[in-house]
């Protein structure tokens, strides 16, 4: 039995079957390319779902991991101080709207914490009636029960009812819808400045500005979920920068530690002041190893020349995709290296066909190919992608 066969056999017999994986086993990577156990190469336009911002085999990441391991400490717990934890918090604050940071382990965990922070704020202000949470159509905020309650997709929610109560769903990018739902009873509003799983839908500046004003008017906490669209993905360090609007809380995760598990809740001082010792916690959040690597990633991704590269290659990607001459192409949209190619039919078969062309692709909803490659992608990588997509669409 080959390594490929053995691995797939073990996965199918011992792992809970919540994923439909392709019939190969990835074994190593370099730059934008992954290789399977049979030696086949795949240009990666998924990046671990917008996680591997610096690609594969990056020397700086390897050195950051080694430097952290040299301490002999992998885990301390939050009972004790560690320098990487504190330094990363400082640098995140310096590079954002925030005054304080809480570290956790994932995006969904960050969103769960954000809900608690908002609820605690209302509670402290004596507003027991302010329990409603407003989310929007096509949102994705995670799969734990609280964040799942804010992800209005029946396929994800229905088997797990009852979910968190007092959740209202508005229409994304509709100011009128936001005006109807955000009231004195609203505890918090959560949205993605650019929706990922829902189909790569950017929020308009007017929508973000209107939601910010409504939250201010009604004393609601505004939460931006930048788990997927943050950390340089759109060509600015944070996706909301383009609208000139800041939230009260921002959640981040995916690319922050280049594949090591981390999430973070960035918050204003006002929100942070509502939390006291014992109000929230995590065993692994803010660990020495992970925050050491995250500090390295943040320093590199936040460099102006790095962000300029993302904008340049991202613009080129949209230009080349717009040249695809196929009746199956409905729309190209996105920002930076977070781009959606919407087709007139479900994209599953194109994702599967991509493997034969040496491409790793992923969907966003049913009709959108989501392109979220490592942020080190170059224009020649774009040319390779578009040439192969053209062949796939022509043979459909």
C-alpha positions, -999 to +999 in steps of 0.1 A: +000+000+000+014+034-010+017+063+014-012+079-005-034+049-002-025+043+035-032+079+044-066+080+027-075+046+042-067+059+077-086+091+072-117+073+060-116+048+088-106+070+118-114+106+111-149+121+115-162+125+080-171+162+079-149+170+048-149+158+012-112+156+005-097+149-030-079+116-037-043+128-031-021+136-001-002+168+001+033+164+014+055+195+010+054+230-003+076+258-017+064+293-025+031+292-042+033+254-050+023+223-031+034+188-040+016+155-033+031+122-023+033+112-059+053+142-068+026+161-086+026+199-083-003+221-076-003+259-078-022+270-046-050+295-050-065+285-016-037+292+008-053+271+035-084+293+030-066+326+032-042+315+059-008+309+044+000+345+035+037+340+031+034+308+011+054+276+018+089+269+029+094+305+040+128+310+056+116+338+079+088+317+093+111+288+099+135+310+117+108+326+139+096+291+149+131+279+157+139+311+177+107+305+198+115+269+203+150+278+216+134+291+248+124+255+256+088+267+262+059+259+240+031+265+265+028+286+297-009+294+299-023+329+306-015+325+343+019+340+335+035+368+315+054+361+283+072+387+262+059+376+227+023+378+239+027+414+252+048+426+222+023+412+196-005+430+214+014+463+214+021+460+177-015+451+168-026+482+187-001+504+170-012+492+136-050+495+141-078+515+157-076+493+188-064+500+224-064+464+237-062+428+224-074+395+236-058+364+221-076+331+214-072+302+190-094+307+159-118+330+141-149+314+154-135+317+189-127+354+184-163+360+173-177+341+203-156+364+225-167+395+206-204+385+214-195+382+250-177+415+251-207+433+236-231+416+259-210+425+289-208+461+278-246+464+277-249+446+310-225+470+327-245+499+314-277+487+330-293+480+296-307+445+302-330+450+272-301+454+248-296+417+238-304+417+200-276+409+176-277+420+140-260+401+112-265+402+075-273+379+045-246+357+032-225+362+063-201+336+077-189+341+112-180+305+123-194+271+133-196+272+171-231+278+183-229+315+190-210+323+158-232+298+138-262+318+150-248+348+132-242+328+100-277+328+083-274+297+061-300+270+065-276+242+055-253+251+084-279+261+110-309+237+106-294+205+122-283+224+153-313+243+164-321+259+188-294+284+183-287+317+201-319+338+203-324+374+196-305+374+162-319+395+134-307+392+098-305+422+075-297+426+039-260+431+033-252+465+017-287+477+023-288+509+044-326+507+046-324+472+060-299+483+086-320+513+096-350+490+102-331+465+124-306+485+144-326+500+174-323+508+210-326+470+216-295+462+196-265+450+216-241+445+186-239+445+149-214+422+132-204+422+096-175+413+072-161+443+053-156+419+025-176+386+027-156+355+022-176+323+024-208+341+013-193+349-022-166+376-020-190+405-016-173+439-007-193+462+015-199+496+001-183+526+020-218+541+023-231+509+040-203+507+065-206+544+072-243+541+077-240+511+101-213+530+121-237+560+125-266+538+135-245+520+161-234+553+175-270+566+175-284+535+194-254+527+216-247+494+199-213+478+196-200+475+160-180+444+153-160+439+121-151+403+113-118+405+094-109+368+100-106+363+063-103+397+048-078+412+073-040+411+076-032+425+042-055+403+021-071+433+004-040+454-001-045+474+030-036+459+064-073+460+074-102+457+049-123+484+066-096+511+060-109+518+025-142+531+039-127+553+065-148+536+092-135+520+124-154+494+146-155+490+183-143+454+180-124+437+152-118+399+151-089+385+132-073+350+128-065+331+097-032+345+084-020+360+116+005+332+125+011+317+090-008+285+098-003+282+135-037+284+154-044+319+166-073+344+168-075+378+183-102+403+195-090+439+190-111+464+209-113+500+221-105+509+256-142+515+264-150+479+256-119+466+273-129+485+305-161+464+307-141+431+312-128+421+345-106+392+358-124+359+352-149+373+326-133+354+297-104+330+293-086+305+271-060+278+278-039+281+247-046+317+235-016+339+232+010+311+236+046+320+233+054+300+202+023+312+182+026+349+191+063+348+183+055+337+148+026+361+145+048+390+153+071+381+124+041+378+100+026+411+111+059+429+106+063+416+071+027+419+059+023+454+072+052+468+052+040+494+027+059+477-002+043+443+007+008+458+007+016+476-026+025+443-041-008+428-030-027+457-046-007+455-078-010+417-083-047+418-072-055+444-098-038+424-124-057+393-113-090+410-118-079+424-152-069+390-165-100+373-152-121+399-169-105+388-202-120+353-199-141+349-229-168+325-217-206+327-214-202+309-181-185+339-165-210+362-147-189+386-126-154+392-112-153+411-079-132+416-048-102+436-037-065+428-035-059+391-034-094+383-023-112+378-056-144+359-066-151+346-101-188+341-103-201+316-128-236+309-142-235+274-128-222+256-097-184+256-095-178+222-078-168+205-110-143+233-119-127+229-084-124+192-091-112+197-126-085+221-113-066+192-098-060+178-133-046+212-143-023+215-113-045+240-095-059+241-060-092+261-060-120+266-035-156+277-038-173+305-020-210+295-019-222+275-049-214+296-079-182+314-070-146+303-073-128+320-045-092+331-052-073+338-020-037+327-027-006+334-007+001+371-007+034+365-024+017+356-057+033+371-088+019+382-121+032+351-138+012+330-113-019+349-124-011+342-161-008+305-154-041+305-135-060+324-161-047+303-190-058+271-172-092+285-163-097+295-199-090+259-209-113+245-182-142+269-192-137+261-229-140+224-223-170+227-200 
